[in-house]
Amino acid sequence: MRKRLPITTLIAVVGLTYGLYPYVALSQLESAVRHGDPVSLAQLIDWSAVREGIKEDICDLVMDHPAQGTAQDVLPPFGASFVRGVAGTAVDRTITAETLVAATRNTPSDDSNAFDGTRISWAFFTGLDSFRIGVITPGTTEPVLVDMELRGFKWLVRRVSLPPALLENSHLHT
């Protein structure tokens, strides 16, 4: 019985550490955003994967909801690739650690932050190496979905899914 206690304790400590680890990474991410630290953001976010996901969301939005067109206004394959190229250029230029930091500092008061009023609605594991967070931003009801993935021994943001209403109001939408 005495030999089991250290093993059971070790398993409990490892399990608890594993369960809390994505929340620690989330706290580090929040701190990096609030303090405008692009170096830390670069280490916590897989920017190329996030950009690719946003490009997919924009293309899906354009293909599923063409602007003021009829049901017959479906883009041919060339048009779809053109939209993808335009969206890709805008996303590549706009979605960076530096622009995120600049967006948080673009407020009237030095004490305020563009993410004030943003809150985490829920967060949970979606798999052994994946974690999803629902973030409510001011003025929206549908959450921004943030997917994190455990790579090696580090949690990284790999996907940010913006709600259609937020995409439609952004300057990324073509």
MARSEKOL-97055 format. One line per 2 residues: number of its first residue (from 0); their letters; for each residue y, z, x of N, C-alpha, C, O. Coordinates in nm, 3 decimals, always signed. Example, Ala and Ser with C-alpha at 12.3 -4.5 7.8 and 13.67 -1.06 7.14 Angstrom:
<pts>
0) as) -0.569 +0.780 +1.319 -0.450 +0.780 +1.230 -0.330 +0.780 +1.320 -0.332 +0.846 +1.424 ~ -0.225 +0.708 +1.285 -0.106 +0.714 +1.367 +0.003 +0.787 +1.290 +0.114 +0.804 +1.341
</pts>
This chain:
<pts>
0) mr) -0.120 +0.000 +0.081 +0.000 +0.000 +0.000 +0.126 +0.000 +0.085 +0.224 -0.067 +0.051 ~ +0.125 +0.074 +0.196 +0.242 +0.081 +0.284 +0.272 -0.053 +0.349 +0.388 -0.083 +0.376
2) kr) +0.169 -0.133 +0.377 +0.191 -0.263 +0.440 +0.256 -0.361 +0.343 +0.326 -0.452 +0.387 ~ +0.234 -0.346 +0.216 +0.290 -0.436 +0.116 +0.439 -0.414 +0.096 +0.512 -0.509 +0.068
4) lp) +0.485 -0.293 +0.111 +0.625 -0.261 +0.084 +0.721 -0.342 +0.171 +0.816 -0.398 +0.118 ~ +0.701 -0.351 +0.305 +0.792 -0.432 +0.385 +0.788 -0.582 +0.347 +0.891 -0.648 +0.348
6) it) +0.672 -0.633 +0.315 +0.660 -0.774 +0.277 +0.729 -0.798 +0.144 +0.802 -0.896 +0.128 ~ +0.707 -0.710 +0.049 +0.772 -0.722 -0.082 +0.923 -0.712 -0.068 +0.997 -0.787 -0.131
8) tl) +0.969 -0.620 +0.015 +1.112 -0.604 +0.039 +1.169 -0.729 +0.103 +1.276 -0.776 +0.064 ~ +1.100 -0.784 +0.201 +1.144 -0.906 +0.268 +1.153 -1.022 +0.169 +1.251 -1.097 +0.170
10) ia) +1.053 -1.038 +0.084 +1.054 -1.145 -0.016 +1.170 -1.125 -0.112 +1.237 -1.222 -0.148 ~ +1.196 -1.003 -0.155 +1.307 -0.975 -0.247 +1.442 -1.006 -0.182 +1.530 -1.063 -0.246
12) vv) +1.457 -0.969 -0.055 +1.583 -0.994 +0.016 +1.604 -1.145 +0.034 +1.715 -1.194 +0.014 ~ +1.501 -1.216 +0.073 +1.512 -1.362 +0.090 +1.544 -1.428 -0.044 +1.630 -1.517 -0.050
14) gl) +1.477 -1.386 -0.151 +1.503 -1.443 -0.283 +1.646 -1.417 -0.330 +1.712 -1.505 -0.384 ~ +1.692 -1.295 -0.310 +1.828 -1.259 -0.350 +1.931 -1.338 -0.268 +2.030 -1.387 -0.322
16) ty) +1.908 -1.349 -0.139 +1.998 -1.425 -0.052 +2.003 -1.572 -0.095 +2.110 -1.631 -0.104 ~ +1.886 -1.629 -0.123 +1.879 -1.767 -0.167 +1.954 -1.785 -0.299 +2.028 -1.882 -0.317
18) gl) +1.935 -1.693 -0.391 +1.999 -1.701 -0.522 +2.150 -1.688 -0.516 +2.221 -1.747 -0.598 ~ +2.201 -1.611 -0.422 +2.345 -1.591 -0.409 +2.414 -1.695 -0.321 +2.535 -1.713 -0.330
20) yp) +2.339 -1.762 -0.237 +2.396 -1.853 -0.138 +2.485 -1.963 -0.198 +2.592 -1.987 -0.143 ~ +2.446 -2.031 -0.308 +2.536 -2.133 -0.361 +2.668 -2.073 -0.413 +2.772 -2.139 -0.409
22) yv) +2.663 -1.949 -0.460 +2.786 -1.884 -0.506 +2.877 -1.852 -0.388 +3.000 -1.856 -0.402 ~ +2.819 -1.821 -0.275 +2.899 -1.799 -0.153 +2.965 -1.931 -0.112 +3.083 -1.933 -0.079
24) al) +2.889 -2.041 -0.115 +2.944 -2.172 -0.081 +3.054 -2.210 -0.180 +3.156 -2.267 -0.141 ~ +3.034 -2.179 -0.307 +3.135 -2.207 -0.409 +3.262 -2.126 -0.382 +3.372 -2.177 -0.400
26) sq) +3.246 -2.003 -0.340 +3.362 -1.920 -0.305 +3.436 -1.977 -0.184 +3.559 -1.978 -0.181 ~ +3.362 -2.025 -0.086 +3.423 -2.088 +0.032 +3.499 -2.214 -0.009 +3.609 -2.240 +0.041
28) le) +3.442 -2.291 -0.099 +3.506 -2.413 -0.148 +3.636 -2.378 -0.221 +3.740 -2.442 -0.199 ~ +3.631 -2.279 -0.308 +3.750 -2.237 -0.381 +3.859 -2.189 -0.286 +3.976 -2.220 -0.304
30) sa) +3.819 -2.115 -0.185 +3.915 -2.065 -0.085 +3.978 -2.180 -0.007 +4.098 -2.180 +0.018 ~ +3.897 -2.278 +0.031 +3.949 -2.393 +0.105 +4.048 -2.473 +0.021 +4.149 -2.521 +0.073
32) vr) +4.020 -2.487 -0.109 +4.112 -2.559 -0.197 +4.241 -2.479 -0.214 +4.350 -2.534 -0.200 ~ +4.229 -2.352 -0.242 +4.348 -2.269 -0.265 +4.436 -2.256 -0.142 +4.559 -2.247 -0.154
34) hg) +4.375 -2.256 -0.023 +4.453 -2.241 +0.100 +4.489 -2.375 +0.164 +4.554 -2.378 +0.269 ~ +4.449 -2.484 +0.102 +4.485 -2.616 +0.153 +4.426 -2.644 +0.290 +4.498 -2.687 +0.380
36) dp) +4.296 -2.619 +0.305 +4.229 -2.634 +0.434 +4.140 -2.759 +0.434 +4.023 -2.752 +0.395 ~ +4.194 -2.874 +0.479 +4.115 -2.997 +0.477 +3.994 -2.995 +0.571 +3.895 -3.063 +0.545
38) vs) +4.001 -2.919 +0.678 +3.887 -2.911 +0.772 +3.768 -2.845 +0.703 +3.655 -2.894 +0.712 ~ +3.793 -2.733 +0.636 +3.685 -2.665 +0.563 +3.633 -2.752 +0.450 +3.512 -2.758 +0.427
40) la) +3.723 -2.819 +0.379 +3.681 -2.908 +0.270 +3.589 -3.018 +0.322 +3.491 -3.054 +0.257 ~ +3.622 -3.071 +0.437 +3.540 -3.178 +0.496 +3.399 -3.129 +0.528 +3.304 -3.207 +0.526
42) ql) +3.385 -3.000 +0.558 +3.254 -2.944 +0.590 +3.175 -2.903 +0.466 +3.054 -2.887 +0.473 ~ +3.244 -2.887 +0.353 +3.178 -2.840 +0.231 +3.149 -2.951 +0.130 +3.076 -2.931 +0.033
44) id) +3.208 -3.069 +0.153 +3.196 -3.179 +0.057 +3.146 -3.304 +0.128 +3.198 -3.342 +0.233 ~ +3.047 -3.367 +0.071 +3.000 -3.497 +0.119 +3.090 -3.602 +0.053 +3.059 -3.653 -0.054
46) ws) +3.201 -3.632 +0.119 +3.305 -3.716 +0.060 +3.254 -3.855 +0.024 +3.292 -3.909 -0.080 ~ +3.169 -3.914 +0.107 +3.121 -4.049 +0.075 +3.035 -4.048 -0.051 +3.045 -4.140 -0.133
48) av) +2.952 -3.948 -0.070 +2.870 -3.939 -0.191 +2.958 -3.912 -0.314 +2.934 -3.969 -0.420 ~ +3.058 -3.826 -0.300 +3.149 -3.797 -0.411 +3.225 -3.924 -0.450 +3.238 -3.954 -0.569
50) re) +3.276 -3.998 -0.351 +3.348 -4.121 -0.381 +3.259 -4.223 -0.453 +3.302 -4.287 -0.548 ~ +3.136 -4.238 -0.407 +3.043 -4.332 -0.471 +3.018 -4.293 -0.616 +3.013 -4.380 -0.703
52) gi) +3.003 -4.166 -0.643 +2.982 -4.120 -0.780 +3.101 -4.149 -0.869 +3.084 -4.191 -0.983 ~ +3.221 -4.127 -0.818 +3.342 -4.155 -0.897 +3.356 -4.305 -0.922 +3.398 -4.347 -1.030
54) ke) +3.321 -4.386 -0.822 +3.324 -4.532 -0.841 +3.230 -4.572 -0.955 +3.265 -4.655 -1.039 ~ +3.111 -4.514 -0.957 +3.015 -4.542 -1.064 +3.072 -4.503 -1.199 +3.058 -4.576 -1.297
56) di) +3.136 -4.386 -1.205 +3.193 -4.338 -1.332 +3.303 -4.433 -1.381 +3.309 -4.464 -1.500 ~ +3.388 -4.479 -1.290 +3.496 -4.571 -1.328 +3.438 -4.704 -1.378 +3.480 -4.757 -1.480
58) cd) +3.342 -4.756 -1.305 +3.281 -4.883 -1.346 +3.211 -4.869 -1.481 +3.220 -4.958 -1.565 ~ +3.141 -4.757 -1.502 +3.077 -4.734 -1.631 +3.181 -4.727 -1.742 +3.159 -4.782 -1.851
60) lv) +3.292 -4.661 -1.717 +3.398 -4.649 -1.817 +3.455 -4.786 -1.852 +3.475 -4.817 -1.970 ~ +3.482 -4.868 -1.751 +3.538 -5.001 -1.774 +3.438 -5.090 -1.847 +3.476 -5.165 -1.937
62) md) +3.312 -5.082 -1.809 +3.210 -5.168 -1.872 +3.179 -5.123 -2.014 +3.158 -5.206 -2.103 ~ +3.177 -4.992 -2.037 +3.143 -4.941 -2.170 +3.260 -4.946 -2.267 +3.239 -4.959 -2.387
64) hp) +3.382 -4.936 -2.216 +3.502 -4.932 -2.300 +3.609 -5.026 -2.245 +3.707 -4.978 -2.188 ~ +3.593 -5.158 -2.260 +3.694 -5.249 -2.209 +3.828 -5.224 -2.280 +3.832 -5.198 -2.401
66) aq) +3.936 -5.232 -2.204 +4.069 -5.202 -2.257 +4.111 -5.305 -2.360 +4.123 -5.423 -2.328 ~ +4.135 -5.261 -2.483 +4.189 -5.341 -2.592 +4.123 -5.478 -2.605 +4.191 -5.578 -2.626
68) gt) +3.995 -5.482 -2.591 +3.925 -5.609 -2.606 +3.836 -5.607 -2.728 +3.830 -5.508 -2.801 ~ +3.767 -5.717 -2.749 +3.673 -5.725 -2.860 +3.532 -5.706 -2.805 +3.513 -5.695 -2.684
70) aq) +3.437 -5.704 -2.893 +3.298 -5.686 -2.851 +3.253 -5.803 -2.764 +3.158 -5.790 -2.686 ~ +3.321 -5.919 -2.776 +3.282 -6.036 -2.698 +3.341 -6.033 -2.557 +3.303 -6.115 -2.473
72) dv) +3.432 -5.941 -2.531 +3.498 -5.935 -2.400 +3.415 -5.858 -2.298 +3.458 -5.754 -2.248 ~ +3.298 -5.907 -2.269 +3.211 -5.844 -2.170 +3.232 -5.917 -2.038 +3.233 -6.040 -2.033
74) lp) +3.249 -5.839 -1.933 +3.274 -5.901 -1.804 +3.148 -5.969 -1.750 +3.039 -5.913 -1.757 ~ +3.164 -6.090 -1.698 +3.050 -6.153 -1.632 +3.023 -6.078 -1.501 +3.104 -5.996 -1.459
76) pf) +2.910 -6.107 -1.438 +2.877 -6.036 -1.313 +2.988 -6.040 -1.208 +3.010 -5.941 -1.139 ~ +3.058 -6.154 -1.196 +3.166 -6.161 -1.098 +3.277 -6.063 -1.134 +3.331 -5.995 -1.048
78) ga) +3.311 -6.057 -1.263 +3.416 -5.965 -1.309 +3.376 -5.821 -1.284 +3.459 -5.739 -1.246 ~ +3.249 -5.789 -1.306 +3.201 -5.654 -1.282 +3.212 -5.618 -1.134 +3.249 -5.506 -1.100
80) sf) +3.179 -5.712 -1.047 +3.189 -5.682 -0.903 +3.335 -5.671 -0.861 +3.367 -5.594 -0.771 ~ +3.423 -5.748 -0.926 +3.566 -5.738 -0.897 +3.618 -5.599 -0.935 +3.692 -5.536 -0.858
82) vr) +3.580 -5.551 -1.055 +3.620 -5.417 -1.099 +3.569 -5.313 -1.000 +3.641 -5.221 -0.963 ~ +3.445 -5.328 -0.958 +3.385 -5.234 -0.862 +3.465 -5.236 -0.732 +3.489 -5.130 -0.674
84) gv) +3.507 -5.352 -0.686 +3.584 -5.362 -0.562 +3.720 -5.297 -0.573 +3.764 -5.226 -0.482 ~ +3.789 -5.322 -0.684 +3.921 -5.264 -0.705 +3.910 -5.113 -0.718 +3.985 -5.038 -0.655
86) ag) +3.815 -5.067 -0.798 +3.795 -4.923 -0.815 +3.755 -4.860 -0.682 +3.802 -4.751 -0.648 ~ +3.670 -4.928 -0.607 +3.625 -4.876 -0.479 +3.739 -4.857 -0.381 +3.745 -4.755 -0.311
88) ta) +3.829 -4.953 -0.376 +3.945 -4.943 -0.286 +4.033 -4.826 -0.325 +4.075 -4.748 -0.239 ~ +4.061 -4.812 -0.455 +4.146 -4.702 -0.502 +4.081 -4.567 -0.476 +4.148 -4.474 -0.432
90) vd) +3.953 -4.556 -0.501 +3.882 -4.429 -0.481 +3.875 -4.395 -0.332 +3.900 -4.281 -0.294 ~ +3.842 -4.493 -0.249 +3.834 -4.468 -0.105 +3.967 -4.419 -0.048 +3.970 -4.334 +0.041
92) rt) +4.075 -4.473 -0.100 +4.208 -4.437 -0.052 +4.253 -4.301 -0.107 +4.326 -4.228 -0.040 ~ +4.209 -4.268 -0.228 +4.262 -4.151 -0.298 +4.176 -4.026 -0.284 +4.230 -3.916 -0.276
94) it) +4.046 -4.039 -0.283 +3.958 -3.923 -0.285 +3.924 -3.881 -0.142 +3.825 -3.926 -0.084 ~ +4.009 -3.794 -0.087 +3.991 -3.742 +0.049 +4.029 -3.594 +0.050 +4.092 -3.544 -0.043
96) ae) +3.991 -3.527 +0.155 +4.028 -3.386 +0.171 +4.180 -3.371 +0.176 +4.235 -3.278 +0.117 ~ +4.245 -3.461 +0.244 +4.390 -3.453 +0.259 +4.463 -3.472 +0.126 +4.560 -3.402 +0.099
98) tl) +4.417 -3.567 +0.042 +4.483 -3.587 -0.087 +4.454 -3.471 -0.182 +4.539 -3.437 -0.265 ~ +4.338 -3.411 -0.171 +4.308 -3.293 -0.252 +4.400 -3.178 -0.214 +4.454 -3.109 -0.301
100) va) +4.419 -3.158 -0.084 +4.511 -3.054 -0.038 +4.653 -3.084 -0.083 +4.724 -2.995 -0.128 ~ +4.695 -3.209 -0.070 +4.830 -3.247 -0.113 +4.848 -3.225 -0.263 +4.955 -3.183 -0.307
102) at) +4.745 -3.253 -0.342 +4.753 -3.233 -0.487 +4.769 -3.086 -0.521 +4.839 -3.052 -0.616 ~ +4.705 -2.999 -0.446 +4.717 -2.856 -0.475 +4.853 -2.802 -0.437 +4.898 -2.701 -0.491
104) rn) +4.920 -2.869 -0.345 +5.051 -2.822 -0.298 +5.166 -2.890 -0.371 +5.283 -2.859 -0.346 ~ +5.134 -2.982 -0.459 +5.237 -3.058 -0.530 +5.281 -2.983 -0.656 +5.269 -3.034 -0.767
106) tp) +5.331 -2.861 -0.637 +5.376 -2.778 -0.748 +5.517 -2.729 -0.719 +5.557 -2.724 -0.603 ~ +5.592 -2.692 -0.821 +5.731 -2.650 -0.801 +5.747 -2.525 -0.717 +5.845 -2.512 -0.643
108) sd) +5.654 -2.433 -0.725 +5.667 -2.306 -0.653 +5.566 -2.300 -0.540 +5.452 -2.345 -0.555 ~ +5.607 -2.245 -0.428 +5.514 -2.231 -0.315 +5.401 -2.135 -0.348 +5.293 -2.141 -0.287
110) ds) +5.425 -2.044 -0.444 +5.323 -1.947 -0.481 +5.221 -2.003 -0.580 +5.114 -1.945 -0.600 ~ +5.253 -2.116 -0.641 +5.162 -2.171 -0.741 +5.069 -2.273 -0.677 +5.087 -2.314 -0.562
112) na) +4.971 -2.314 -0.752 +4.871 -2.406 -0.705 +4.836 -2.499 -0.819 +4.829 -2.455 -0.934 ~ +4.814 -2.626 -0.791 +4.781 -2.723 -0.896 +4.652 -2.687 -0.967 +4.626 -2.736 -1.078
114) fd) +4.570 -2.604 -0.907 +4.443 -2.565 -0.969 +4.453 -2.433 -1.043 +4.352 -2.382 -1.091 ~ +4.574 -2.376 -1.053 +4.591 -2.256 -1.135 +4.554 -2.292 -1.278 +4.594 -2.397 -1.328
116) gt) +4.479 -2.206 -1.343 +4.432 -2.234 -1.478 +4.297 -2.302 -1.481 +4.235 -2.312 -1.586 ~ +4.250 -2.348 -1.366 +4.116 -2.406 -1.357 +4.017 -2.291 -1.348 +4.038 -2.194 -1.276
118) ri) +3.908 -2.303 -1.424 +3.809 -2.196 -1.422 +3.668 -2.252 -1.427 +3.644 -2.362 -1.476 ~ +3.576 -2.175 -1.374 +3.436 -2.213 -1.379 +3.381 -2.166 -1.513 +3.389 -2.047 -1.546
120) sw) +3.326 -2.259 -1.587 +3.271 -2.229 -1.719 +3.128 -2.177 -1.706 +3.089 -2.083 -1.776 ~ +3.050 -2.239 -1.619 +2.913 -2.199 -1.596 +2.866 -2.253 -1.462 +2.925 -2.347 -1.408
122) af) +2.760 -2.195 -1.408 +2.701 -2.240 -1.282 +2.554 -2.198 -1.282 +2.522 -2.084 -1.316 ~ +2.465 -2.289 -1.243 +2.323 -2.256 -1.240 +2.247 -2.354 -1.150 +2.295 -2.463 -1.119
124) ft) +2.127 -2.312 -1.111 +2.038 -2.398 -1.034 +1.980 -2.504 -1.126 +1.943 -2.475 -1.240 ~ +1.974 -2.628 -1.079 +1.907 -2.735 -1.152 +1.777 -2.775 -1.084 +1.702 -2.858 -1.135
126) gl) +1.751 -2.718 -0.970 +1.630 -2.740 -0.892 +1.633 -2.645 -0.773 +1.728 -2.569 -0.756 ~ +1.531 -2.650 -0.692 +1.527 -2.561 -0.575 +1.638 -2.591 -0.476 +1.685 -2.502 -0.406
128) ds) +1.680 -2.718 -0.470 +1.784 -2.755 -0.373 +1.906 -2.816 -0.441 +1.983 -2.889 -0.378 ~ +1.924 -2.787 -0.570 +2.040 -2.841 -0.642 +2.101 -2.737 -0.733 +2.031 -2.652 -0.790
130) fr) +2.233 -2.744 -0.746 +2.310 -2.644 -0.818 +2.423 -2.716 -0.890 +2.487 -2.802 -0.830 ~ +2.450 -2.683 -1.016 +2.553 -2.751 -1.094 +2.655 -2.650 -1.145 +2.621 -2.539 -1.187
132) ig) +2.782 -2.692 -1.139 +2.892 -2.608 -1.183 +2.971 -2.687 -1.287 +2.997 -2.806 -1.270 ~ +3.010 -2.620 -1.394 +3.099 -2.678 -1.495 +3.236 -2.619 -1.476 +3.253 -2.497 -1.485
134) vi) +3.335 -2.703 -1.449 +3.472 -2.657 -1.422 +3.563 -2.708 -1.532 +3.570 -2.828 -1.559 ~ +3.633 -2.615 -1.597 +3.729 -2.652 -1.701 +3.867 -2.657 -1.636 +3.911 -2.561 -1.573
136) tp) +3.935 -2.770 -1.652 +4.069 -2.787 -1.598 +4.171 -2.773 -1.711 +4.139 -2.798 -1.827 ~ +4.294 -2.733 -1.678 +4.395 -2.717 -1.782 +4.414 -2.845 -1.863 +4.424 -2.955 -1.807
138) gt) +4.418 -2.830 -1.995 +4.441 -2.944 -2.082 +4.316 -3.022 -2.119 +4.325 -3.122 -2.190 ~ +4.199 -2.979 -2.072 +4.076 -3.050 -2.107 +3.978 -2.951 -2.169 +3.984 -2.831 -2.145
140) te) +3.888 -3.004 -2.249 +3.783 -2.921 -2.307 +3.646 -2.953 -2.247 +3.557 -2.868 -2.241 ~ +3.632 -3.076 -2.202 +3.506 -3.118 -2.141 +3.509 -3.083 -1.993 +3.608 -3.112 -1.925
142) pv) +3.402 -3.022 -1.941 +3.406 -2.979 -1.801 +3.390 -3.093 -1.701 +3.327 -3.195 -1.730 ~ +3.448 -3.073 -1.585 +3.419 -3.155 -1.468 +3.287 -3.099 -1.414 +3.275 -2.978 -1.394
144) lv) +3.190 -3.185 -1.391 +3.061 -3.140 -1.340 +3.060 -3.156 -1.188 +3.088 -3.264 -1.136 ~ +3.027 -3.049 -1.120 +3.019 -3.050 -0.974 +2.875 -3.020 -0.936 +2.822 -2.913 -0.968
146) dm) +2.812 -3.114 -0.867 +2.674 -3.096 -0.823 +2.671 -3.067 -0.674 +2.730 -3.139 -0.594 ~ +2.602 -2.960 -0.640 +2.584 -2.923 -0.499 +2.437 -2.942 -0.463 +2.348 -2.929 -0.546
148) el) +2.416 -2.973 -0.337 +2.281 -2.995 -0.288 +2.262 -2.917 -0.159 +2.351 -2.912 -0.074 ~ +2.146 -2.856 -0.144 +2.113 -2.784 -0.022 +2.060 -2.884 +0.080 +1.953 -2.941 +0.061
150) rg) +2.136 -2.904 +0.185 +2.096 -2.997 +0.293 +2.082 -2.915 +0.420 +2.178 -2.857 +0.469 ~ +1.961 -2.913 +0.472 +1.934 -2.825 +0.586 +1.946 -2.684 +0.534 +1.868 -2.643 +0.448
152) fk) +2.039 -2.610 +0.585 +2.063 -2.474 +0.536 +2.205 -2.460 +0.484 +2.263 -2.351 +0.489 ~ +2.262 -2.571 +0.434 +2.401 -2.569 +0.391 +2.416 -2.635 +0.254 +2.362 -2.744 +0.230
154) wl) +2.488 -2.569 +0.165 +2.519 -2.627 +0.035 +2.640 -2.717 +0.049 +2.743 -2.677 +0.103 ~ +2.627 -2.841 -0.002 +2.736 -2.939 +0.001 +2.760 -2.995 -0.138 +2.665 -3.017 -0.214
156) vr) +2.886 -3.017 -0.172 +2.917 -3.089 -0.294 +2.879 -3.234 -0.271 +2.925 -3.295 -0.174 ~ +2.797 -3.289 -0.357 +2.752 -3.427 -0.340 +2.794 -3.517 -0.455 +2.788 -3.639 -0.443
158) rv) +2.837 -3.456 -0.568 +2.875 -3.538 -0.684 +2.976 -3.461 -0.767 +2.961 -3.342 -0.792 ~ +3.078 -3.531 -0.809 +3.176 -3.478 -0.904 +3.183 -3.578 -1.017 +3.221 -3.693 -0.997
160) sl) +3.145 -3.534 -1.137 +3.147 -3.622 -1.254 +3.267 -3.583 -1.340 +3.272 -3.475 -1.398 ~ +3.364 -3.674 -1.346 +3.484 -3.649 -1.424 +3.461 -3.690 -1.568 +3.399 -3.793 -1.593
162) pp) +3.509 -3.610 -1.664 +3.494 -3.650 -1.804 +3.573 -3.778 -1.832 +3.675 -3.803 -1.767 ~ +3.528 -3.860 -1.926 +3.597 -3.986 -1.955 +3.747 -3.969 -1.982 +3.827 -4.051 -1.937
164) al) +3.786 -3.864 -2.053 +3.929 -3.844 -2.084 +4.010 -3.826 -1.955 +4.122 -3.875 -1.946 ~ +3.955 -3.757 -1.859 +4.023 -3.736 -1.732 +4.029 -3.865 -1.651 +4.130 -3.894 -1.587
166) le) +3.921 -3.943 -1.655 +3.919 -4.072 -1.584 +4.020 -4.169 -1.645 +4.090 -4.240 -1.573 ~ +4.026 -4.172 -1.778 +4.118 -4.265 -1.845 +4.263 -4.234 -1.813 +4.347 -4.324 -1.810
168) ns) +4.294 -4.106 -1.790 +4.432 -4.067 -1.762 +4.466 -4.071 -1.613 +4.581 -4.051 -1.576 ~ +4.368 -4.097 -1.529 +4.395 -4.098 -1.385 +4.449 -4.234 -1.343 +4.434 -4.334 -1.414
170) hl) +4.512 -4.238 -1.226 +4.560 -4.366 -1.173 +4.449 -4.441 -1.101 +4.473 -4.549 -1.047 ~ +4.326 -4.385 -1.100 +4.212 -4.453 -1.040 +4.155 -4.558 -1.135 +4.094 -4.656 -1.092
172) ht) +4.175 -4.535 -1.264 +4.121 -4.625 -1.365 +4.195 -4.759 -1.357 +4.318 -4.764 -1.360 ~ +4.120 -4.865 -1.348 +4.182 -4.998 -1.332 +4.232 -5.053 -1.462 +4.287 -5.163 -1.465
</pts>
